[in-house]
Amino acid sequence: MRTALALALVLTLALVSGCRAHDPAVARAAKARWVKLQTEPYKGKQDDIFFVNPELGWYVNGKGKIFKTTDGGKTFVEKLSKPGTYFRAVGFLDELHGFAGNLGPDYFPGVTDDTPLYETFDGGDTWAPVKDFPFPKGAGVCSIDIQRGAFINAGQLDRRTLVHVAGRVGGPAYVARSVDGGRSWRPIDLGAQTAMILDVKFLDASTGFVVGATDREIERSSALILRTADGGQTWARVYQSARPFEITWKASFPSRETGYVTVMSYSEDPAVAQRVVAKTTDGGLTWTEVPLVSDHSQQEYGVAFASPDVGWVGATRGGYQTLDGGKTWTHVEMGRAVNKIRIVPSGDGFVGYAVGAEVFRLDASGD
């Protein structure tokens, strides 16, 4: 009997290992480690980082600063210092053209700049406010999503760059949509559907998501995800947590079918210790909650997946890695208050960048 049980266990483990072996990201992530980069000290949480390739990237913070690297994070150069501006999001279409989003005043002390979006055409050397940006006064930016796709143009196959800018924490809830790389914008008022927007993610010109909250008052708020299938004309509520004191935070879609969203709990009750991640495997039509960790002191922030199975969630202290789609998680050292994680293809592998109180790099490129 013991021999039969042992053989069954070996066969089961072999089958599991064989299935996971089909995903090359598993092996690369399993042996890769996050390494801290040398950056300017910052007190608190820095919010976003973006790379157009493994070497060229930018990160931003709440002191109104934008930093750039051309050597994969070995060195960062300050490109902008604008006190009174809270840079919450950054995204680039290519090596020269990019956007930086400002949270705006009346939320954090010392933020006086009410310009929601800045733009650069020279790789971040100079920045200027985006003209005729359609956010109303008081609206700010928490997220920038850039999606490149194909479309039919006068009977010919063409390509275009979609840009969606959304915000903000605490409200109001607006999305600005551009289908021409930021030359023109259409505003989308979502104040009737969500109290705030923390992140936006489109899979193509039609299908997209905003992650938000049901109420501006945190004690009445539940985490919320909205989905559109018509480019933002209409939205459906596809996930709402059953607990108060919750909002969503960041989203990651490693494939069209599989997506993950972090859920933040602000409950002061020590008994409320379980942290969960919302997961979809049907393109965002339905969502389930995946247990992350039972620890009241941990708050989850950023999330990024290199494949449907391999990903990371940033937290107050370090982060968590999964190699099996969230069935199990391992704590990893990747900084403090890890707010945004970016995965960048590199050769036959990838590199990762994470920003919070510090900036970390993960090299799973195989180089």
C-alpha positions in Angstrom: 0.0 0.0 0.0 2.8 2.4 0.9 4.6 1.6 -2.4 1.4 2.3 -4.3 0.8 5.6 -2.5 4.4 6.7 -3.0 4.2 5.8 -6.7 0.9 7.8 -7.1 2.5 10.8 -5.4 5.5 10.7 -7.7 3.3 10.4 -10.8 1.2 13.4 -9.6 4.2 15.5 -8.9 5.6 14.6 -12.3 2.4 15.6 -14.0 2.3 18.9 -12.2 5.9 19.6 -13.0 5.4 18.6 -16.6 2.5 21.0 -17.0 4.4 23.8 -15.5 7.4 23.1 -17.6 5.5 24.1 -20.6 5.6 27.7 -19.3 9.3 28.9 -19.6 8.5 31.8 -17.3 8.3 29.4 -14.4 11.9 28.2 -14.6 13.2 31.7 -15.2 11.3 33.3 -12.3 12.1 30.5 -9.9 15.8 31.2 -10.1 15.7 35.0 -10.5 16.0 37.5 -7.6 15.0 41.1 -7.1 18.0 43.4 -6.7 17.9 46.9 -5.3 19.0 49.7 -7.6 20.8 52.9 -6.5 18.2 55.7 -6.6 17.6 59.0 -4.8 16.3 58.3 -1.3 12.5 58.9 -0.9 10.4 59.0 2.2 7.2 57.1 1.5 5.8 55.4 -1.6 6.8 56.2 -5.2 4.0 55.3 -7.6 5.0 54.4 -11.1 7.8 53.1 -13.4 7.8 52.4 -17.1 10.2 50.8 -19.6 10.0 50.8 -23.4 12.8 48.2 -23.5 14.9 46.5 -20.9 17.4 49.4 -20.8 15.3 52.5 -21.3 12.9 53.6 -18.6 11.5 56.3 -16.3 10.1 56.5 -12.8 8.1 59.2 -11.1 7.1 60.3 -7.6 5.1 62.5 -5.4 7.7 65.2 -5.1 7.2 66.1 -8.7 10.3 64.3 -9.9 10.9 62.3 -13.0 14.0 60.1 -13.4 15.4 58.4 -16.5 17.8 55.4 -17.1 19.4 54.3 -20.3 21.3 51.4 -18.8 18.7 49.2 -17.2 18.7 51.0 -13.9 22.4 51.0 -13.2 22.1 54.8 -13.1 19.1 57.2 -13.0 19.3 60.9 -14.0 16.8 63.4 -12.7 14.9 64.9 -15.7 12.3 67.1 -14.0 11.7 68.5 -10.5 8.4 70.3 -10.2 7.5 70.9 -6.5 3.7 71.0 -5.9 3.1 68.3 -8.5 2.4 64.7 -7.5 3.4 62.5 -10.4 1.3 59.3 -9.9 1.6 57.6 -13.4 3.9 57.5 -16.3 3.7 55.8 -19.8 5.6 56.0 -23.1 4.5 55.2 -26.6 8.1 54.9 -27.8 11.6 56.1 -26.9 10.6 59.8 -27.2 6.9 60.3 -26.8 5.5 59.9 -23.3 3.0 61.1 -20.7 3.2 61.7 -16.9 0.0 62.0 -14.8 -0.5 64.3 -11.8 -2.8 63.4 -9.0 -3.8 67.0 -8.5 -4.6 69.1 -5.4 -7.0 68.6 -2.5 -5.9 65.1 -1.6 -2.3 65.1 -0.4 -0.8 68.1 1.5 1.5 70.3 -0.5 0.1 69.4 -3.9 -0.9 72.6 -5.7 -0.6 71.8 -9.4 -4.0 71.2 -11.1 -2.6 70.2 -14.5 -3.6 66.6 -14.8 -1.3 65.4 -17.7 2.1 66.3 -19.0 3.7 65.2 -22.3 7.2 64.9 -23.7 8.4 64.4 -27.2 12.2 64.2 -26.5 12.5 61.2 -24.2 11.7 63.1 -21.0 14.2 65.9 -21.3 11.4 68.5 -21.4 7.8 68.3 -20.4 4.7 70.5 -21.1 1.0 70.3 -20.1 -1.2 68.5 -22.6 -3.3 71.0 -24.4 -7.1 70.7 -24.4 -7.0 67.6 -22.1 -10.6 66.9 -21.2 -10.5 66.3 -17.5 -12.6 68.8 -15.5 -11.1 70.9 -12.7 -10.4 68.8 -9.7 -9.9 65.6 -11.6 -6.5 63.9 -11.4 -4.5 61.0 -12.7 -3.8 57.6 -11.1 -3.1 55.5 -14.1 -1.9 55.6 -17.8 -2.5 52.6 -20.1 -1.0 52.3 -23.6 -2.2 49.6 -26.0 -1.0 49.1 -29.6 -3.3 47.3 -32.0 -4.3 46.8 -35.6 -7.4 48.2 -37.3 -8.8 48.6 -40.8 -8.1 52.0 -42.3 -9.8 52.7 -45.7 -9.6 49.0 -46.5 -6.0 48.6 -45.5 -4.5 47.0 -42.4 -3.1 49.7 -40.2 -1.8 50.1 -36.6 -2.7 52.7 -34.0 -1.8 53.4 -30.4 -4.6 53.7 -27.8 -4.0 55.8 -24.7 -6.2 55.7 -21.7 -5.7 58.1 -18.7 -7.7 57.5 -15.6 -8.2 58.7 -12.0 -8.4 59.3 -9.3 -8.1 57.9 -5.7 -10.8 59.6 -3.7 -12.6 60.7 -6.9 -13.7 62.1 -9.2 -13.8 59.2 -11.6 -12.8 60.0 -15.2 -11.2 58.3 -18.1 -9.7 60.1 -21.1 -9.5 58.0 -24.2 -7.3 58.6 -27.3 -7.2 56.4 -30.3 -4.5 58.4 -32.1 -1.6 58.3 -29.7 -2.7 61.4 -27.7 -3.4 63.8 -30.5 -7.1 64.0 -29.5 -9.1 62.9 -26.5 -12.6 61.8 -25.5 -13.7 62.2 -21.9 -15.6 59.4 -20.1 -17.4 60.3 -16.9 -17.7 57.3 -14.7 -18.9 59.1 -11.6 -22.3 57.2 -11.7 -20.5 53.8 -11.9 -17.6 54.1 -9.5 -16.6 56.5 -6.7 -12.9 56.5 -7.8 -10.6 55.0 -10.4 -7.2 53.5 -9.3 -6.2 51.8 -12.5 -7.3 51.3 -16.1 -6.4 48.5 -18.5 -7.5 47.9 -22.1 -6.9 44.7 -24.0 -7.9 46.2 -27.3 -9.9 49.1 -28.7 -13.1 47.6 -27.4 -12.4 45.6 -24.2 -11.2 47.4 -21.1 -11.4 47.6 -17.4 -11.3 50.2 -14.6 -10.7 49.2 -11.0 -12.2 51.4 -8.4 -14.5 51.5 -5.3 -18.1 51.8 -4.5 -17.9 54.8 -2.2 -15.6 57.7 -1.4 -16.0 57.0 2.3 -13.7 54.1 3.0 -15.9 52.6 5.8 -18.7 52.1 3.3 -16.6 51.1 0.3 -16.2 47.8 -1.4 -13.6 47.0 -4.1 -15.0 47.2 -7.6 -14.1 46.3 -11.2 -16.0 47.6 -14.2 -15.7 46.2 -17.8 -16.5 47.7 -21.1 -16.9 45.8 -24.4 -17.6 48.8 -26.6 -14.6 51.2 -26.1 -16.0 52.8 -23.0 -19.5 53.7 -24.2 -21.1 51.4 -21.6 -19.8 49.6 -18.5 -20.8 46.6 -16.5 -20.0 45.8 -12.9 -18.1 42.4 -13.0 -16.7 42.3 -9.5 -17.5 43.7 -6.1 -16.0 42.6 -2.8 -18.4 41.7 0.0 -16.5 43.6 2.7 -16.3 47.2 3.8 -13.1 49.3 4.0 -11.9 48.0 0.6 -10.9 49.4 -2.7 -9.0 47.9 -5.7 -5.6 49.1 -6.6 -3.7 47.7 -9.7 -4.5 45.3 -12.5 -2.4 42.9 -14.7 -3.5 40.9 -17.7 -0.9 38.5 -18.9 -3.3 37.2 -21.5 -6.7 38.1 -22.9 -8.4 35.5 -20.7 -6.4 35.8 -17.4 -6.2 38.9 -15.2 -5.4 39.8 -11.7 -6.4 42.8 -9.5 -5.1 43.7 -6.1 -7.6 44.4 -3.3 -6.7 46.8 -0.6 -8.2 46.5 2.9 -8.2 49.5 5.3 -10.0 47.8 8.1 -8.4 48.6 11.5 -9.8 45.3 13.0 -6.8 43.0 13.6 -9.1 40.0 13.0 -9.5 41.2 9.3 -6.1 39.7 8.3 -6.8 37.8 5.1 -5.6 39.6 1.9 -7.0 38.5 -1.4 -6.4 39.1 -5.1 -9.2 39.1 -7.6 -8.6 36.7 -10.6 -10.4 36.1 -13.9 -9.8 33.3 -16.4 -12.6 34.2 -18.8 -11.5 37.7 -20.0 -12.9 39.5 -17.1 -16.5 38.4 -17.3 -16.4 36.7 -13.9 -13.9 37.0 -11.0 -12.9 34.9 -8.0 -10.9 35.8 -4.9 -7.5 34.1 -4.5 -6.0 34.1 -1.0 -2.7 35.9 -0.8 -1.6 36.0 2.8 -3.2 36.2 6.3 -1.4 39.2 7.8 -3.2 42.3 9.0 0.0 44.3 8.9 0.5 43.7 5.1 -1.2 46.0 2.6 -1.0 44.9 -1.1 -0.3 47.4 -3.9 1.1 46.6 -7.3 0.7 43.5 -9.4 2.3 42.2 -12.6 2.4 38.8 -14.3 4.9 37.5 -16.8 2.5 34.7 -17.8 -0.9 33.5 -16.6 0.9 31.5 -13.9 3.9 33.5 -13.0 3.5 36.9 -11.2 4.2 39.1 -8.3 2.1 41.2 -5.9 3.8 44.2 -4.1 3.1 44.8 -0.5 4.0 47.0 2.5 7.0 44.8 3.2 8.4 43.1 0.2 6.1 41.2 -2.1 4.7 37.8 -3.0 5.6 35.5 -6.0 3.4 32.8 -7.5 4.5 30.2 -10.0 1.1 28.5 -10.2 -1.5 31.1 -11.0 -2.0 32.2 -7.4 -2.6 28.7 -5.8 0.5 29.3 -3.7 2.5 32.4 -2.8 6.1 32.9 -1.6 7.3 36.0 0.2 10.1 37.7 -1.7 12.3 40.7 -0.9 11.5 43.4 -3.5 11.4 46.7 -1.5 8.9 48.5 0.6 5.4 49.7 -0.4 5.8 48.2 -3.9 3.3 50.2 -5.8 4.0 49.4 -9.4 5.6 46.4 -11.1 6.5 46.3 -14.8 7.4 43.2 -16.8 9.5 43.9 -20.0 10.3 41.2 -22.6 14.0 40.6 -23.0 15.4 38.0 -25.4 13.7 34.7 -24.7 12.9 35.9 -21.2 12.0 39.1 -19.3 13.1 41.6 -16.8 11.0 43.2 -14.1 11.1 46.6 -12.4 9.3 47.4 -9.2 9.0 50.9 -7.6 7.9 51.8 -4.1 10.1 53.4 -1.4 12.9 52.0 -3.6 13.4 50.7 -7.1 14.2 47.0 -7.7 15.1 45.0 -10.8 14.5 41.3 -11.6 16.5 39.7 -14.4 14.9 36.6 -15.8 16.2 37.2 -19.3 18.7 34.3 -19.3 21.5 36.7 -20.5 
